[in-house]
Amino acid sequence: MPCGAFAAAFASSLVFVVLNCTMNIYTKWLFSPTGGNFALPWTMLAVQQLESYLLLQPVFACGADTCRSDWDAKELCQVVVVTCLFCLNVGLNSLSLVEISLTLNQTVRAFLPVGVLLLATCLEQRTYPLRSYSTTMLLVAGIVLSCWSSPGFRFYGFNLALASTLAAAVGASLNGRLLTSTAFRGTGVGRVMRLLMLQAVPGCFLFSGMALIVEGAKLQ
């Protein structure tokens, strides 16, 4: 791998880790009774998706992305499926943060690479080397040991985090497959941003519906 490509991959991974940790810490504080005291995860997620659309729509309206909108019905259905999995992932993850500690939540979510690796063959249609599968066994063992007798362990919250991680693994694999399709293939960020904008629309409706059903009484 060229040095430039390696540096770009390392930098993007580092930015993702920093943003992910910051977002989870803030979310835990927001839901905590001693912090933001705003334990309304579905409402928060609906607002996030609305903000994403409102931010990205003017970007494309100003001509930042001039590619054709050449998606067929199959690809649009895949976008909806990936969006539903995303909603399930972040929704369950937010609910788990209400029940368990941030440390335990992130420990369980460390299982995500394992899930993506196991699903890669059937969903992404990729085959990884044997050493990748061998090292994941060490990761699974580390997760089990970390969760064992963890302070503040709640079985309900643990299952929420685990279900969220599994949904994220399926969604990541399908997302990777979708980004290699005809409509979204390419290295430019414009295609990825447009995919995020498309996902924000059904995501906002799904989260809003859940917020009305689950948190409607608290919002009044």
KENULUM-521125 format. One record per residue (C-alpha): x, y, z; residue number from 1; chain. Coordinates in Angstrom, 3 decimals. Layout:
BEGIN
PT      east     north        up   nr  kette
PT         X         Y         Z  NUM      A
...
***
This chain:
BEGIN
PT      east     north        up   nr  kette
PT     0.000     0.000     0.000    1      A
PT     1.415     3.459    -0.914    2      A
PT     2.380     5.689     2.004    3      A
PT    -0.212     8.294     1.015    4      A
PT    -3.053     5.789     0.961    5      A
PT    -1.941     4.310     4.289    6      A
PT    -1.779     7.770     5.876    7      A
PT    -5.251     8.642     4.564    8      A
PT    -6.693     5.375     5.876    9      A
PT    -5.055     5.871     9.277   10      A
PT    -6.224     9.495     9.526   11      A
PT    -9.824     8.659     8.574   12      A
PT    -9.892     5.772    11.061   13      A
PT    -8.541     8.029    13.799   14      A
PT   -11.146    10.702    13.064   15      A
PT   -13.891     8.049    13.164   16      A
PT   -12.705     6.710    16.535   17      A
PT   -12.505    10.212    18.048   18      A
PT   -15.942    11.236    16.754   19      A
PT   -17.489     7.927    17.798   20      A
PT   -16.102     8.164    21.335   21      A
PT   -17.159    11.816    21.626   22      A
PT   -20.676    11.052    20.442   23      A
PT   -21.098     8.118    22.819   24      A
PT   -19.768    10.065    25.798   25      A
PT   -22.095    12.960    25.014   26      A
PT   -25.066    10.605    24.505   27      A
PT   -24.418     8.890    27.845   28      A
PT   -24.225    12.298    29.546   29      A
PT   -27.417    13.424    27.796   30      A
PT   -29.378    10.395    29.042   31      A
PT   -27.932    10.436    32.576   32      A
PT   -30.155    11.812    35.384   33      A
PT   -27.127    13.671    36.729   34      A
PT   -26.241    15.038    33.282   35      A
PT   -28.568    16.247    30.569   36      A
PT   -31.502    14.275    32.037   37      A
PT   -32.935    13.828    28.533   38      A
PT   -33.649    10.097    28.394   39      A
PT   -35.551    10.301    25.101   40      A
PT   -33.327     8.396    22.663   41      A
PT   -35.859     8.070    19.830   42      A
PT   -36.597    11.810    19.867   43      A
PT   -32.896    12.634    19.847   44      A
PT   -32.297    10.333    16.871   45      A
PT   -35.227    11.805    14.912   46      A
PT   -33.784    15.293    15.389   47      A
PT   -30.336    14.058    14.317   48      A
PT   -31.665    12.641    11.044   49      A
PT   -33.613    15.823    10.329   50      A
PT   -30.470    17.879    10.925   51      A
PT   -28.486    15.597     8.591   52      A
PT   -30.961    16.138     5.772   53      A
PT   -31.179    19.893     6.349   54      A
PT   -27.381    20.104     6.287   55      A
PT   -26.803    17.966     3.190   56      A
PT   -29.721    19.130     1.020   57      A
PT   -28.374    22.702     0.514   58      A
PT   -24.970    21.234    -0.373   59      A
PT   -26.443    19.298    -3.304   60      A
PT   -28.815    22.129    -4.191   61      A
PT   -25.770    24.358    -4.723   62      A
PT   -24.357    21.871    -7.246   63      A
PT   -21.693    20.228    -5.048   64      A
PT   -22.624    16.886    -6.583   65      A
PT   -23.507    16.817   -10.272   66      A
PT   -23.721    13.036   -10.722   67      A
PT   -26.875    11.547   -12.185   68      A
PT   -29.502    10.170    -9.857   69      A
PT   -29.496     6.870   -11.748   70      A
PT   -30.755     4.580    -9.014   71      A
PT   -33.087     1.762    -9.943   72      A
PT   -35.821     0.291    -7.746   73      A
PT   -33.547    -2.489    -6.451   74      A
PT   -30.903    -0.057    -5.250   75      A
PT   -33.484     2.200    -3.626   76      A
PT   -34.907    -0.818    -1.786   77      A
PT   -31.406    -1.603    -0.554   78      A
PT   -31.133     1.987     0.719   79      A
PT   -34.365     1.521     2.691   80      A
PT   -33.164    -1.809     4.143   81      A
PT   -29.821    -0.319     5.173   82      A
PT   -31.661     2.647     6.701   83      A
PT   -33.920     0.343     8.741   84      A
PT   -30.872    -1.547    10.017   85      A
PT   -29.185     1.764    10.855   86      A
PT   -32.268     2.893    12.784   87      A
PT   -32.387    -0.419    14.630   88      A
PT   -28.670    -0.187    15.393   89      A
PT   -28.552     3.342    16.798   90      A
PT   -31.944     3.040    18.461   91      A
PT   -31.023    -0.092    20.415   92      A
PT   -27.595     1.355    21.182   93      A
PT   -29.143     4.510    22.635   94      A
PT   -31.563     2.430    24.716   95      A
PT   -28.649     0.357    26.028   96      A
PT   -26.841     3.527    27.132   97      A
PT   -29.830     4.276    29.357   98      A
PT   -29.463     0.857    31.037   99      A
PT   -25.706     0.110    31.211  100      A
PT   -22.425     1.961    31.541  101      A
PT   -20.664     3.466    28.561  102      A
PT   -17.654     1.205    29.178  103      A
PT   -19.739    -1.966    28.996  104      A
PT   -21.611    -0.656    25.977  105      A
PT   -18.399    -0.038    24.050  106      A
PT   -16.971    -3.378    25.151  107      A
PT   -19.947    -5.205    23.660  108      A
PT   -19.789    -3.111    20.492  109      A
PT   -16.168    -4.173    20.025  110      A
PT   -17.766    -7.347    18.632  111      A
PT   -18.748    -5.374    15.507  112      A
PT   -15.662    -6.295    13.386  113      A
PT   -16.299    -9.953    14.161  114      A
PT   -19.886    -9.724    12.931  115      A
PT   -18.867    -7.895     9.768  116      A
PT   -16.165   -10.473     9.086  117      A
PT   -18.558   -13.397     9.487  118      A
PT   -21.142   -11.778     7.219  119      A
PT   -18.626   -10.691     4.578  120      A
PT   -18.773   -13.907     2.575  121      A
PT   -22.546   -14.022     2.084  122      A
PT   -23.379   -10.289     1.963  123      A
PT   -20.271    -8.517     0.630  124      A
PT   -19.243   -11.555    -1.407  125      A
PT   -15.672   -11.244    -0.154  126      A
PT   -13.307   -13.805     1.312  127      A
PT   -10.808   -12.753     3.973  128      A
PT    -7.574   -14.624     4.840  129      A
PT    -7.615   -17.299     7.514  130      A
PT    -5.531   -15.162     9.900  131      A
PT    -8.390   -12.667    10.062  132      A
PT   -10.741   -15.325    11.398  133      A
PT    -8.086   -16.582    13.841  134      A
PT    -7.469   -13.179    15.404  135      A
PT   -11.198   -12.591    15.865  136      A
PT   -11.267   -15.507    18.296  137      A
PT    -8.907   -13.556    20.551  138      A
PT   -11.172   -10.527    20.265  139      A
PT   -14.242   -12.552    21.256  140      A
PT   -12.379   -14.020    24.251  141      A
PT   -11.354   -10.526    25.344  142      A
PT   -14.932    -9.261    25.109  143      A
PT   -16.255   -12.167    27.191  144      A
PT   -13.619   -11.613    29.887  145      A
PT   -14.294    -7.867    29.961  146      A
PT   -18.043    -8.336    30.353  147      A
PT   -17.653   -10.995    33.015  148      A
PT   -18.598    -9.487    36.419  149      A
PT   -18.598    -5.993    34.910  150      A
PT   -19.797    -3.284    37.353  151      A
PT   -23.346    -2.173    36.637  152      A
PT   -24.052    -5.178    34.422  153      A
PT   -27.699    -5.456    33.431  154      A
PT   -28.786    -8.360    31.281  155      A
PT   -31.451    -6.302    29.515  156      A
PT   -29.016    -3.516    28.648  157      A
PT   -26.383    -6.045    27.576  158      A
PT   -28.840    -7.712    25.179  159      A
PT   -29.789    -4.314    23.749  160      A
PT   -26.135    -3.523    23.060  161      A
PT   -25.553    -6.969    21.540  162      A
PT   -28.624    -6.718    19.287  163      A
PT   -27.489    -3.240    18.236  164      A
PT   -24.057    -4.584    17.324  165      A
PT   -25.522    -7.413    15.234  166      A
PT   -27.768    -4.955    13.388  167      A
PT   -24.744    -2.716    12.795  168      A
PT   -22.765    -5.658    11.385  169      A
PT   -25.488    -6.559     8.886  170      A
PT   -25.958    -2.907     7.986  171      A
PT   -22.218    -2.333     7.478  172      A
PT   -21.955    -5.339     5.180  173      A
PT   -24.964    -4.271     3.119  174      A
PT   -23.691    -0.702     3.041  175      A
PT   -20.348    -1.901     1.698  176      A
PT   -22.140    -3.850    -1.008  177      A
PT   -24.356    -0.885    -1.850  178      A
PT   -21.391     1.481    -2.229  179      A
PT   -19.959    -0.811    -4.911  180      A
PT   -23.183    -0.756    -6.933  181      A
PT   -23.523     1.199   -10.164  182      A
PT   -25.273     4.189    -8.613  183      A
PT   -22.867     4.710    -5.720  184      A
PT   -19.582     3.326    -7.055  185      A
PT   -16.645     5.740    -6.869  186      A
PT   -14.103     7.216    -4.511  187      A
PT   -15.606    10.702    -4.245  188      A
PT   -17.366    11.775    -1.071  189      A
PT   -20.323    13.088    -3.075  190      A
PT   -21.813     9.628    -3.570  191      A
PT   -21.422     8.772     0.111  192      A
PT   -22.960    12.092     1.201  193      A
PT   -25.897    11.560    -1.143  194      A
PT   -26.422     8.089     0.295  195      A
PT   -26.449     9.572     3.808  196      A
PT   -28.997    12.175     2.721  197      A
PT   -31.226     9.507     1.190  198      A
PT   -31.029     7.460     4.375  199      A
PT   -31.872    10.488     6.527  200      A
PT   -35.366    10.830     5.050  201      A
PT   -36.823     7.407     5.981  202      A
PT   -34.667     7.440     9.121  203      A
PT   -36.324    10.634    10.342  204      A
PT   -39.816     9.189     9.768  205      A
PT   -38.950     5.886    11.481  206      A
PT   -37.413     7.565    14.521  207      A
PT   -40.282    10.061    14.742  208      A
PT   -42.805     7.226    14.715  209      A
PT   -40.951     5.398    17.470  210      A
PT   -40.682     8.614    19.460  211      A
PT   -44.443     9.159    19.280  212      A
PT   -45.179     5.562    20.285  213      A
PT   -42.603     5.123    23.039  214      A
PT   -41.967     8.652    24.290  215      A
PT   -45.178    10.469    23.349  216      A
PT   -46.371    10.813    26.951  217      A
PT   -43.054    12.302    28.080  218      A
PT   -43.032    14.818    25.221  219      A
PT   -46.388    16.302    26.217  220      A
***
